[in-house]
Every structure is written in C-alpha cells, then in structure tokens.
Amino acid sequence: MAEEQKFPSEIIDLPSEGKLYPKEHPCSSGKIEIKYMTAKEEDILTSQNLIKKGVVIDRLLDSLILTSGVKSDDLVLGDKNAVMVAARILAYGPEYVCDIPNPDGGTITKTFNLADCPFKKLPKEITENKFEVELPISKKKVTYKLLTGKEEGLINEELKASEKVNSEVKPELTTRLRHTITSVDGDSSQNTINNFVQNLLARDSMYLRKEIKDTTPDIELTQEIEIGGESVKVDIPMTVGFFWP
C-alpha cells in the first residue's frame, strides 16, 4: 500500500477568531490548516469547466484545506477571503501585480503586498454568530447572523429561480435580508421575517445593511497607492488571475 503523500502546510489565523462557529466546529479555535499549492491545484485553476460553472475558487480552497471536516462553504465570507489570500501568499509569495482602473482612463499596473493586508476583526463583545440592532425609524429590534459560503450559495440559487419567474426585478436585497435576519422583536418565525423584510423602510434598510457590513470580520483588501503623484486608496481586485503571478 502506497504511503500517503505529505505536503508542507501552515496553520493560519481567521479574522472571525472562531467566534462565529459552534464550539464543536473545527474552526472555533480561530485557526485553520492549509497546504501549499501543487500542480494538482494549478490543474483546478485552469479547468475551463470549473471556471464556467463559477466554482473554481471553491474547489481550489477545498483542495487546500487540511483541517478535518471543513469545506470552504462552511466558512463565513471574511474567513474564506483570508484563506484565499493566505493560499496565494504560500503559493507565489506576497507580491501581487495587477492592472487597476486609472482615473484618467485606461488601466495602470501596480504591485500590492498581500502580507500588508490587515484583519478587520469582530467587536470585542461579540462571542457568537448573533448580532442585535435597533432600527432608527421603526424602533424594531432585529437580530441577524453572518452568512457562510453554503448560505450564500442558497441565496444565489433562489435568485436564479426568481429570474425565471420575473425577469424585471431581481430581489437580491430582500432575499439576502431574509436569510440574514434571525428575529424581529423576539419573533423568529420565517413568516414574520419575510413580512418584515418586504415592508422594511428604506432608511432602516440602509442602517441595517451598514451595521452588517461594519460587524463583518474580513481581511482588508484595500491599500494606499500613488497615482499621478497623489495617494489614493484602491480595492485589490480578486479574480481567478489572483492566483497567477
């Protein structure tokens, strides 16, 4: 019987510090083990079939994660982003050269140091995947959770189904809120949440979405660069090309 090939690996920190997972979850420690990329993973990255299906990054991360019982879909989005950046650094180093839009037109080539991307962590008082906010206009008390990759996939499936029924309006905002909100004034029934979302005042909706964004742990993929003699903050683009130096 052939001996199982051992690959070099690293244990990396997660922006959530593990607080968003149940205690029995392998990632509740705030860490995850990933291996260095090999030619096998490069085959995944170049698979036109996986690229067309839009699942190439998920398959790549699933191949790299060594922590038992964990798939990329189990991770909240910010942790998944951190794993992706760590995988890129381990594979090709921290320097990432890419084209970004030039304010004067066209594009400009810049080099980013991925090792300089800090974590945005949860507020200190948060110890589980449960957040509460009082909306400014309706004064409703809403609890919400941060979504995993699996839940994001369910939202995308719902949106695709809704497109077949109604091509004029894509209910992305209300669909996302239905999956994110866990109770309204203590009532956690799905019917109450659905009705609440459909009648949510615009100002309350904007406030809630900002709260969700502000409390979401992630890796900060923005950096200051010089363009035309001025220092500007830009987003680091993350595409399939992110893994090809």
C-alpha positions in Angstrom: 0.0 0.0 0.0 1.5 3.3 -1.1 2.3 5.8 1.7 0.1 8.9 1.7 2.0 11.9 0.3 2.6 14.6 3.0 2.6 18.2 1.8 4.0 21.2 3.6 1.3 23.2 5.4 0.6 26.2 7.6 -1.9 26.9 10.3 -3.3 30.4 9.7 -5.5 32.7 11.7 -9.1 33.6 10.8 -10.5 37.1 11.0 -13.5 35.8 13.0 -11.2 34.3 15.6 -13.5 31.4 15.5 -16.3 33.2 17.4 -18.9 32.7 14.7 -18.8 28.9 14.8 -20.3 26.5 17.2 -17.9 25.3 19.9 -17.8 21.8 18.3 -16.8 23.3 14.9 -13.2 22.7 13.9 -12.7 26.4 13.2 -14.0 27.6 16.6 -10.3 27.7 17.6 -9.9 30.7 15.2 -7.4 28.8 13.1 -7.4 26.6 10.0 -4.7 24.4 8.4 -4.0 24.7 4.7 -1.4 23.1 2.5 0.9 24.7 -0.1 -0.4 24.7 -3.7 0.8 21.9 -6.0 0.5 21.2 -9.7 -2.8 19.4 -8.8 -4.3 22.8 -7.7 -3.0 24.5 -10.8 -4.9 22.0 -12.8 -8.0 23.0 -10.8 -7.3 26.7 -11.6 -7.1 26.1 -15.3 -10.2 23.9 -15.6 -12.4 25.7 -18.0 -15.4 23.6 -16.9 -15.0 24.8 -13.2 -14.4 28.4 -14.4 -17.6 28.3 -16.5 -19.6 26.9 -13.5 -18.2 29.7 -11.3 -16.9 27.2 -8.7 -13.2 27.2 -9.4 -12.1 29.1 -6.3 -14.3 26.9 -4.0 -12.8 23.7 -5.5 -9.3 25.2 -5.1 -9.8 26.1 -1.4 -11.5 22.7 -0.7 -8.3 21.0 -2.1 -6.1 23.2 0.1 -7.9 23.0 3.4 -6.5 20.2 5.6 -8.5 20.8 8.8 -10.7 17.7 9.1 -14.4 18.2 8.4 -14.1 21.7 6.9 -15.0 22.8 3.4 -14.8 26.4 2.1 -18.6 26.6 2.2 -18.5 26.1 5.9 -16.6 29.4 6.4 -18.1 32.9 6.7 -17.1 35.1 3.8 -14.4 37.1 5.6 -12.7 33.9 6.8 -12.9 32.4 3.3 -11.3 35.6 1.9 -8.5 35.3 4.4 -7.8 31.6 3.4 -7.7 32.6 -0.2 -5.1 35.4 0.4 -3.0 33.0 2.6 -3.1 30.3 -0.1 -1.9 32.9 -2.7 0.9 34.0 -0.5 2.0 30.4 0.3 1.9 29.5 -3.4 3.6 32.5 -5.1 4.7 35.0 -2.4 3.1 38.2 -1.2 3.7 40.4 -4.2 0.7 40.7 -6.4 1.0 42.6 -9.7 -2.3 43.5 -11.5 -4.0 46.2 -13.5 -6.3 48.6 -11.9 -8.5 51.4 -13.4 -6.7 54.7 -14.0 -8.9 57.7 -13.1 -7.6 59.4 -16.2 -8.7 56.5 -18.4 -7.4 53.0 -19.2 -5.6 50.9 -16.7 -2.3 51.1 -14.7 -0.2 48.3 -13.5 0.6 48.2 -9.7 2.2 45.9 -7.3 0.5 45.1 -4.0 2.0 43.4 -0.9 -0.7 41.0 0.3 1.2 40.5 3.5 0.3 44.1 4.4 -3.5 43.3 4.4 -4.7 43.5 8.0 -7.6 41.7 9.5 -10.9 43.6 10.3 -12.0 41.7 13.5 -15.3 41.4 15.3 -16.3 43.8 18.0 -14.8 42.6 21.3 -18.3 42.0 22.9 -19.3 39.5 20.2 -18.9 35.9 21.3 -21.2 34.1 18.8 -22.9 34.5 15.4 -25.7 36.6 16.8 -25.9 40.4 16.4 -28.7 42.7 17.7 -29.5 46.2 16.4 -32.4 48.6 17.0 -33.5 50.3 13.8 -33.7 54.1 13.9 -37.1 54.7 12.3 -39.3 51.8 13.2 -37.5 51.1 16.5 -37.8 47.4 15.8 -35.1 45.2 17.4 -33.6 42.9 14.9 -31.1 40.1 15.4 -29.1 38.8 12.5 -26.3 36.4 11.6 -23.3 36.5 9.2 -23.7 34.0 6.3 -21.5 31.1 5.4 -20.5 30.2 1.9 -23.2 27.5 1.8 -25.9 30.1 2.7 -24.6 32.4 0.1 -25.0 29.6 -2.4 -28.6 29.1 -1.4 -29.3 32.8 -1.9 -27.8 32.6 -5.4 -30.0 29.6 -6.2 -33.1 31.5 -5.1 -32.1 34.5 -7.2 -31.6 32.3 -10.3 -35.0 30.7 -9.8 -36.7 34.1 -9.3 -35.2 35.3 -12.7 -37.1 32.6 -14.5 -40.4 33.8 -12.9 -39.8 37.5 -13.0 -37.1 38.9 -15.3 -37.8 42.6 -14.5 -36.9 42.7 -10.8 -34.2 40.7 -9.1 -35.0 40.6 -5.4 -31.3 40.4 -4.3 -31.6 42.8 -1.3 -34.8 41.3 0.2 -33.6 37.7 -0.4 -30.3 38.4 1.3 -32.0 40.0 4.3 -34.5 37.1 4.7 -31.5 34.7 5.1 -29.5 37.1 7.3 -32.2 38.3 9.8 -32.9 35.7 12.6 -35.6 37.5 14.6 -37.8 40.7 14.7 -38.7 41.9 18.2 -38.0 38.4 19.5 -40.1 36.7 16.9 -38.0 34.2 14.9 -40.7 32.8 12.7 -39.9 32.9 9.0 -43.3 34.3 8.1 -42.7 37.3 10.4 -39.2 37.9 9.0 -40.5 37.7 5.4 -43.2 40.2 6.0 -40.8 42.5 7.9 -38.3 42.4 5.0 -40.9 43.2 2.4 -42.1 46.3 4.3 -38.7 47.5 5.6 -38.4 51.2 5.4 -35.6 52.4 3.1 -33.7 54.3 5.9 -34.0 51.3 8.3 -32.7 49.0 5.4 -29.7 51.2 4.8 -28.9 51.4 8.5 -29.2 47.6 8.9 -27.0 46.9 5.9 -24.3 49.3 7.2 -24.4 47.5 10.6 -24.0 44.2 8.9 -21.0 45.5 6.9 -19.4 47.1 9.9 -19.6 44.0 12.1 -18.4 41.5 9.4 -14.9 40.3 10.0 -12.7 40.1 6.9 -9.3 40.7 5.5 -8.8 44.4 4.4 -8.2 44.2 0.6 -7.6 47.9 0.1 -4.2 49.7 0.0 -2.9 53.2 -0.5 -1.0 53.6 -3.7 0.3 56.6 -5.7 -1.4 57.5 -8.9 -0.4 60.7 -10.7 1.6 62.0 -7.7 -1.4 61.6 -5.4 -2.0 58.9 -2.7 -5.3 57.1 -3.2 -7.0 54.1 -1.6 -7.9 51.3 -4.0 -9.5 47.9 -3.8 -7.2 45.0 -4.6 -9.0 43.0 -7.4 -9.5 39.3 -6.6 -10.2 37.2 -9.7 -9.1 33.8 -10.9 -6.0 35.7 -12.2 -5.2 36.4 -8.5 -3.5 33.0 -8.4 -1.4 33.5 -11.4 1.7 35.8 -10.9 
